[in-house]
Amino acid sequence: MRSTNSIKNVVVATVMNLVIVLIGFVAQRIFLQTLGTEYLGINGLFTNILSMLGIIELGLGSAIIYHLYQPIAEDNKSKIKSLMLFYKVGYRVIGFIIAILGLLLIPFLHFIVGEVSIPENIIYIYLLFLIDIVASYLLTYKRSILYANQKTYVINIIHIGYLIVMNVTQLAILVLTKNYIAYLWIKIICRILENVVITLIANYMYPYIKDKQIEPLDRKLRKSIFTKVKGLIYHKIGSFIVLGTDNILISSFLGIVTVGLYSNYNLIIATLNNLFSQVFNSITASVGNLLVENDRKKSYFIYKNILFFNSWIYAFACTGLLCVMEPFIKVWIGSEYLLSFGVLIALVINFYFQGMRKTCNTFKEAAGIFYEDRYVAVLESIVNIVASIVFIKIFGLIGVFIGTIISTFVLFFYGYPKFVYKPLFERTYLQYIKDYIPYIMGTILSVVITYFAISYIHMNNPILQIVMNIILVGIIPNTIHTVLFYKTEQFKYYKELFVKMIKRK
């Protein structure tokens, strides 16, 4: 059952993200053609600012989902209802706090945004972004029971519908009226409708969560949740500083137009990240269900299989980004939107190290390791913000991403071996290094060989060049990885799994 749910979640997540990719690129092109780079920069900046306010959530959702695994496995409906009520009240309080803090930021907006030439009122635009995020907290809590029951695919199917309706309506408004305010209102309305639909589905699938007679959470469970939340506060702040401050730093030091240029690259990278994140999010509940069994040998076996998959897809994706990104942007929106090749290299390296965190993070979240490693997140965020500010002054745009890359090493060389490998698998630091080095070397080999092979092939037609690059990216890295790893247990595991799936068909 666990494997079936994982496969369903992964398949639906993959299909969903392919739809998102198509919609996203069409939407970005039309957005740029109708509104321009300055609006795109404002979009990215306000999204970052309100992500900062999202820290107030404190990781309550992750803590609740972790605590749902056990009662779901035991079919303890009374405890599930108590947790859901606690979550509902908590999220309404959080939504109210975010609204207040968001309003308090208004006097400082002009310092953050800088000079802009758009006719719309910046404060009104910001308030629409704020309404969107606050509204999302009022009805979203019932998603948690679907996540914890390994029904992520249900949420993803609804999300596909939401994206299609929202983007089609938004693009129609842009093409017909070029009205940015209407564009933002459509997003708010569609977000509310998505949450309403997911709430109705959760009520239908688990009708007992609608019961009015609910016991309050016992003191021990509340204490456990608050302990996890205390740890998650550090992680939320750290994650925002490491992953969510780029646009704020770029806007402050280099201007809103540079934010707009970077947003095009970020759309492509974020699309891939979202695709892969959905895959790993889809298996988190299954991993949580696995860890409840407390079988370290089995857990480590599954971990190594997931890490192998993690490494392969990110090696392939990094190769594709380096070899296809620039010719794609030229065809998609034009050469004038290109950044330097050095920036692209830094973005690819950063993408790889952020991606290679997925497996450890999946096990860490499923195991509820939030409080134990809280100071690692603090150290990582301090290193990131200091390094990014220092390097952006020296190197410009590329410096922001160098800072993020450097800060990631705090996790890789200290956090994960100490707080994941040792407690979950009883494995040493040396074993941790041995597990990662072959994959890192395989990725470097794949990227370098593929890039130099492509550099010798020049097509007169830019679209044919993209097609040729994609073909080589599909062949070379996968061939290299097959040659390097075909004798490993992990390769054999996926080979057997693939054969079983074919036979079933």
N, C-alpha and C positions, 0 to 999 in steps of 0.2 A: 504493500500500500504506500509506504514511504517513497519508494522508487517511482511508482506510478505518478504520485502527486508531484514529485520533483520534475519528472519528464514533462508532464502537462504544463507546469509552471514555466519551465524553460522554453518549451515550444511556443506557448502563447506570448511570452515575453519577447522572443525573437521576432515573431510575426509583427507584434505591436511596434517594435522599434524600427522595423523595416518601413512600416507605414509612417512612423514619425519622421524618419529620415527623408522620405519623399516629400511629405508635407512641409517639413522644416526648410528644405532648400528652396522649394517654390515660394514659400511665405517670405523668406529672407530676401529673395531676389525682388519680389513685388514690393516689399516694404522699402527697400533701398531705392527702387525706381520711382516710387510715389512720394516718399517722405525724405529720404536722404540719410547720410551718415550721422548727422547730429541727433536726429531722433533715435537712431539705433544706439548711439552712445548713451543717451538718457535712459533708454530701456534697460541697458546693461547696468548702469550705475544705480538706478533705483531698485532694481532686483537685488543687487549686492547689499544696499543699505538695509532693505527689509529682511534679507537673509540674516543680517546682524541682529535684528530685533527677534528673529526666530530662535535665537539662543535662549530666550525666556522660556521656551518649551522645556528646557532643562533635561531633555531625554526622557520625559515621563512616558511617552509612547513606547520607546524601546524597553523601558523597565517593566511596563504593564505586559507587553507581549511576552517577555521572558517569563514573567510569573504566571502567564496563562498556559504555558507548555504542560506543566505538571497536572493542574486540575483538568485540562482537556484529556490528557492521557488516562486520568482516573475517572473521567465523566462526572466530575464534581460540579454540577450545575449551580449549586448555591454559591460556591466560591467564585465561579466565572461571573455570575451576576453581580456579586459584590465588587469584583475588580472592574467590571464595565461601568458601574455607577461611579466609582472612584475616579475613573478615567474621564467620564463625562463632566463631572464637577470640576476636576482639575483643568481640563481644556477650556472650559468657559471662563475660569479665572484667568488663565493664561491669555486668552483672547482679549479680555478686558485690559490687562496690564500692557499688552502690546499696543493696543489702541492709544492708551495714555502716553506711553513712551514715544510712540510714533508722532503724536501731536507735539510733544515737547521738542522734537527734532526740527520742527518747521523753521524756527528763527535762524538755524545754522545752515539751511539748504543752500543759500547763495554762495557761502564759503566753500562748500563741497563741490557744487556744480560748476561754478565759475561763470564766465560770460557765455551766453547763448543768444542765438538770433531768431529762435522760433517764436511765433505769435502767441501761442497758448501760454496760459499762466502756469509757471513751474509748480507752484504750491498746489493748484488744483490737480495737476497730473500726479503729483506725489500722493495726494489724498486718495486718488483712485487706486494706486498701488497698495496703499495702506488698507483700504476697504477690502480689497481682494484677499490680502493675507489674513485679516481679522475674520472675514466670513468663512474662510477655510477651516478655522478652529471650532466653529459652532456645531458642525454636523459630521466631522471626519472621524470621530472616535470609534465608531462601529466597524471601521476597517480592520481594527486590531484583531477582532475575533476571526475574520477571514484569513489574515496573515498567519495567526497562530494555529489555525486548522489546516494549514498548507493549501489554502484556496486562493493563493495570490493570482492565479490565472483569471479568476472571476473579476478581480479588481482591474486587471490589465485589459480585459475585454471591454469593460465599461470605459476605461481610460481612452481606448482607441476611438470609441464612439464620441467621447467628449472632444478629443483633439480634432477629429474630422469635422464635426459640426462647428466648433469654435473657429478653426482656421478658415474653413470655406466661407463662413459668415464674415469674419474679419477681412478676408481678402476681397470679398465682394464690396464691402464698405470702403476699403482703401481705393479700389479701382474706380468705383462710382463717385465717391465724394472726397477722398483724401482726408477724411476726418479722423484724426488721431484719438480724439476724446471718445468718439463712438466705438473705435477699435478697442479701447480699454474697457468700456462698459460691457461690451460683448464678452470679454474674458471673465469679468466678475459674474455675470449672469450664468454663463456656461459652467463655471466652477461650482456655483451653488447647486445647479441642476445635477451635476455629477455626484456631489456628496449626497443629495437627496436620493438618487437612484441606488447608490451603494448602501445607504441606510435601509431602504426598503428591501433590498435583496438580503441583507444580513438579518433583518427581522423575519423574513420568509424562511430562510435556511435554519435559523436558530430562534424559533418563536419564544423560547423561554426567557430570552434577554429583555422581552417587553414586560415581564412580570413587575407589578408594583411592590410586591412584598419582597424586599431585599434586605438581607442582614448586613450590617456595617462590617467593614473589614476588621479582622481581629488585630490586636495590637502588634503581635509578632510580624504579621505580613506587612502591615503599614510601615513598621520599622525597617523591614528588608527593602521595601520599595524606596523609602527615603534614603537609605544607604546607597542604593544603586543610582538614584537621582543625584545625590551629592557627587558621586564619581562622574556621572554624565555631564554635570555642569562644566567640569574641566574639559571634557572631550568636545562638548558643543562649542565652547569658546575657542578651544584650540583648532577645531575643524574650520570654524569660520575664518580665523586669522590666517590659517594655511591655505584654504581653498576659496575663501569668499572676499578677500580684501584686494584682489588684483585690480579690479576696475576702479576701486576707490583710490588706490595708489597711483594708477595710470592717469586718472582724471586730475588728481591733485598736482602731480609732477609734470605730466606731458600734455594734458588737455583732453576735452571731451571727444574731439575728432579722432584721436588715437584710440580711445576706448571703442569707438565705432569700427575702426579698422581691425582692431584685435577681435572684436565680436564675431567677425566673419570666420576667423580661424577657430575661435572658441566654439562656434556653433558646430563645426565639423567634429572637433575633439569632444565636446560635450555630448554630441549625438552618439559617438562610439562609447563614451563612458556610460551613458544612460543605458545603452544596449547591454553592455557587459554587467553593469550594476543590477539591472533587472534579472539577469540570469542568476547572479549570486544571491540577490534578495529572495529569489524564488526557491532557493534551496536552504535558506537560513532556518526555516521552521523544521525542515527535515533533519538538519544537523542538530537542532535543539532537541528533537525527538530522539536522535541517536545518542546524544550525550547524557540523557536521562538514564540510559542503560549502564553508564559508568564502566564501559569496557574500553580501556585505554588503547589496547592493541588494535581493536577494530576501528576506533576513532582515528588513530594515526594512519591506518591503512586508507581510510576514506579521505583523510586530509591530504595524503600524498597524491592520490588520484585527482583530487580537485586542484591541487597546486600544479600538477602536470598540465591539466586543461587550461588553467589560468595562464601559465607561462606561454603555452602554444598560441593561444588567441591574441595575447598582447604582443608577442614577437611578430606575428602576422600583421596585426594592426599598426604597429610602429613602422614596419617596413612599408606598408601601404601609405601611411601619412607622409613619410619622407619622400616617397617616390611619386605620389599622385597629387598631393595637396596643391602645389603651385600650378601645374597645368590645369587642374580642375578649377581653381579660382579664376584663372584667366578666361576660361570658357564660361564659367558660371556668372561672374559679375564684372570681370574686366581686369586688365593688368594694373590699373591705377589703384587697386585695392590690395596689392601684394605688399607684404612686409619683407624684411631682409631674410636671407637664407639662415643666418645665425640665429634669428628669433625662432625660425621653424625647428632648427636642431634642438634648441633649448626646450621648446614646447613638446617635442617628441620624447626627449629624455624624461621630462617631468611627467608626461603621460604614462610612460613605462613604469616609473617607480610608484606613481599613484595606483596604477593598475595592479602591480605585484603585491599590493597590500590586501587585495580582495579576499584571498583565501584565509589569511590570518584573521582579518576583520570578521569574516563570516563565523569562524569558530569562536572568536572572542565575544561577539554579540550573542551568539546562541548559548554560550556558557555563562552569560551575564557578568563578564569580567569588565566592569565599569569603574568600580571604586578602587580596586587594587592598583591600577596603572594610571591613576588620575594625574599624577605629577609629570608623567611622560608627555601628556598632551600640553601641559603648561610649558615645559622645556622646549618642545617642538615649536610652539607658537611664538615664544620669545626669540628663538633662533631665526624663525621665518621673518618676522617683522623687522628685526634689526638688520639681517642680511639683505632683505629686499630693499630697504631704504638706502643702505650703504651702496649696494650695487646698481640701483636705478640712477643714482647720482653719478656713478662712474661710467656705466655702460648703456644707460638709457633703458628702453623697453625690455631688452634681454635680461637686465639685472633683476627685474621682478621675478622671473622664472628661475634664475640661478638661486635666488634666496629660498624659493620653495623646494628646489631640488636638495639643497644643503640641509634644510630642516628635516626632510624625510629620513635622512640617515639616523636621526635620533630614534625613530621607531625600528628601523631595520637592524641596527646594531645593538640596541638595548631593550626596547619595549617588547618586541615580539618574542625573542628568545627567552626572556625572563618571565613574562606573564602569560604566554600561550604555550610555548614548547614544553617548558618545565612542568607547570601544573596539570595541563591537559594530557600530555603524552609521556611525561617523565623522560624527556629527551634532553641531551646536553646542548650547549652552545655550539660545540664542534659539529654535532649532527645537523643543527640548523644551518650552519654555513655550507656543509656538504650538500644539503638538499637544494640550496639556492644557486650555488656557483655554476653547475652545469647548464642551468636554464639561462642565466645571464650571459654566459659565454656563447651559448647557442643563438641567443637573440642578436648579440653583436655581430656574429658571423653572418647571420641571415641578412641583417640590414646592410652591412658593408658590401657583401657580394652582390646583392640585388641592386643596390644603388649604382655600383660601378658597371654592372651589366647593362642597366637602363641608360646610363650616360653615353654609351656607344651607339645607341639606336635613336635616330632622329627621323621623325615622320613630318612630311610637309603639312598635313592636315592636323590641327590641334586635337580634334576629337579622336582621330585615329591614334594619336600619340597617347592619349589617356587610355584608350582601349588596350594598346600594346603594353603600357606600363602595368595596367591591372592584370593582364594575362601573366606577365613575368612575376608580378608580386604573388599571384596565385600559385605559380609553379615553384619558383626558387626557394622561398622560405620553408614551404611545406615539404619539399624534397629534402632540404638540409635537415630539418627536424626528424623526418622519417629515418634518414641515414644515421643520425646521431643517437636516436632513442628507441629504435625498433626492438632492441633486446631487453629493454627495461620492463619491469612488472606493470608499470602504469600504461605503457603502450599496448601491452598484451591485454590488459583489462579492457581498454576502450575498443580494441579490435574484436574481442569476444562479445562485448556489449553490442557492437555494430552488427556482427554476424547474427546474434540472437534477434535483433530488431528486424533484420532482413527476412529471417526465417518465419517470423510471426506474420509478416505481410504475405 
